[in-house]
Amino acid sequence: MRMDLVSLVPFVIIGALAGWLAGLLMKGHGFGIIGNVIVGIVGAFLGGFVFHYLGIHVASGMAGNLFTAFVGAVILLWLAKLLS
């Protein structure tokens, strides 16, 4: 899959928003823009894997991607908190 600037910008924005929201929920604050993007992007992959594994189909589009990334980011932060 080739990612150009037009598809990269929404990907980063969704990652940042999902990471920030997950940070608010799990710790009470965000992690800065770079940290939020990283948590959100890793969370998007994790959320996609978990939903696929459980056989759950999430709506596509920006809202579905944001929800998937948010759930994955929350799981990622919960696992990090559990292991620390």
N, C-alpha and C positions, 0 to 999 in steps of 0.2 A: 504494500500500500504506500503510495506516495502522498506526502502531505505538503501542500503549498501554504503560502502565507494566509490565504483566504480561509482555509480550514484550520490552520494553526491558532489563529486569534480566538475564535470561539472555544476551542479546546482548552486554551490557557485560561480564558475567562471563567469557563465552567469549573475547571480545576481549582482556580483561586476561590471562587464563591463556595464550592463544596467544602474545600479545606477550611475556609473561614467559619462557615456554619458548623462544621463538625468540631472545630476548635472551641467555638462558643458553647456548644452542647457538652463537650467532654471535659474541658478545662476552665471554661469561663472567659477565655480570650483567644484571639487568633495567634498565629505564629509568624506574622510578617508576610509580605507578599510572596517571597520566594518559598518560604515554608508552607504557606497555604497552597500554592500551586503544586508543590511536590506531594503534599498529603492528598490533595484532590485528585491528581493524576494517578497516583498509586491506588488511591481509593476507587477510582473509576474502573481500573483493571480488576481489583479485588471484588468490587460490587458486581461487575459483569460476570466474573467467574462464579461467585456465590449464587446469583440469580439463575445462571445457566445450570449449575449443578442441582439446584432445587427445583428446576423446571418452571420457574416463574418468568413470565414474559412481561417486561415493563414497557410501557408505551414509548414509542420512539420520539424523536424530536428533542428540542432543547430541554423541555421539562423532564422527560424521561431520562435523558443523559445526566441532568443535574441530580435527580433523585438517586440514580444508580451510583453516581460518584459520591454523593453525600452518605448513603448507606455504607458504601465501601470504606469511606474515610472514617466514619464512626467505628466500624469494625476494626480498622487499622489502629486507631488511637486507643480503643479498648484493649486490643492485644498488646500494644506497647505499654500501656499502664499496667496490665496484668503481669507482664514480664519484668517490669522494672521494680 
